[in-house]
């Protein structure tokens, strides 16, 4: 994208961008799930246990409050 007045590029800067806050489908799903859970419950994104010859994949984990 370019600025029509100056012709300069309007590409957003990514310096200092924290990848942990990047919006991904899994993070959006975690946020929607967190929004409907009772108070004290939380959603975590963790790596699934790996099977032989497979790469680990992130999964959602729902954690109950410790009473």
C-alpha positions, 0 to 999 in steps of 0.5 A: 500500500502507498500513501497517495500524497507522497508515494511512500510505502505505508507498510506497518513497522514490526519492530518490537512486535511480540509474536506471542500476541499475534492473532491466530485462529487458535488464539481467537478460539481460546479467547472466545472460549475464555469469554464464556467460561465461569470465573476462575477457569482459564484457557491455555495453549500448550503443545500436545504430546508428540507421537513417534515421528510426528511434530507437536501441535498446539492444543487448547487446555481448559484449567479448572480453578483450584479451590 
